[in-house]
Amino acid sequence: MDRPGRRTEVEMVMVNPVLDAFFDLEMNKWKFKGACIGYNADAWFPQRGASTRAAKSICRQCDVQVECLEYAVNMGEKHGIWGGLSERERRAIRKKRGITFTRESSNKELVKISQAIMKNRR
C-alpha cells in the first residue's frame, strides 16, 4: 500500500537514471584533472564586479578546458567561471547554438544523458 508523499518503485526507477548521469564518475572524471584543483574556489566565483583575470588565466592553461566549458554550456551553469568563460560569455554560446534552458528542459537533458549512459553500460 502506497503512502502519500512516498515514491513508488516506478517513480524511483525513473529518478535514478537522472542521478546516475549527474554523479557518474565516467561522465565527470574530467573534473579531477582541472588546473583549478587546489586553488581557492573564490577565484572562479568572484563577487560582482571583481576581477576574473586570475581564474581565466589558469583556465587557459588547463588540459580539460573544453570539457569544462561544454559541461557548463550544456548544463546551464549560471554562476562562476567555467572553461575560461563567464556566464555572460557562455550565454552567448548557448544563444548562438540555440540552447535554451528551463527547469523542465534541463531535467529532460539529464534524462537523455542518463539514458545514453545506461544504454552504453549494457
C-alpha positions, 0 to 999 in steps of 0.5 A, spaced: 500 500 500 502 506 497 503 512 502 502 519 500 508 523 499 512 516 498 515 514 491 513 508 488 518 503 485 516 506 478 517 513 480 524 511 483 526 507 477 525 513 473 529 518 478 535 514 478 537 514 471 537 522 472 542 521 478 546 516 475 548 521 469 549 527 474 554 523 479 557 518 474 564 518 475 565 516 467 561 522 465 565 527 470 572 524 471 574 530 467 573 534 473 579 531 477 584 533 472 582 541 472 588 546 473 583 549 478 584 543 483 587 546 489 586 553 488 581 557 492 574 556 489 573 564 490 577 565 484 572 562 479 566 565 483 568 572 484 563 577 487 560 582 482 564 586 479 571 583 481 576 581 477 576 574 473 583 575 470 586 570 475 581 564 474 581 565 466 588 565 466 589 558 469 583 556 465 587 557 459 592 553 461 588 547 463 588 540 459 580 539 460 578 546 458 573 544 453 570 539 457 569 544 462 566 549 458 561 544 454 559 541 461 557 548 463 554 550 456 550 544 456 548 544 463 546 551 464 551 553 469 549 560 471 554 562 476 562 562 476 567 561 471 567 555 467 572 553 461 575 560 461 568 563 460 563 567 464 556 566 464 555 572 460 560 569 455 557 562 455 550 565 454 552 567 448 554 560 446 548 557 448 544 563 444 548 562 438 547 554 438 540 555 440 540 552 447 535 554 451 534 552 458 528 551 463 527 547 469 523 542 465 528 542 459 534 541 463 531 535 467 529 532 460 537 533 458 539 529 464 534 524 462 537 523 455 544 523 458 542 518 463 539 514 458 545 514 453 549 512 459 545 506 461 544 504 454 552 504 453 553 500 460 549 494 457 
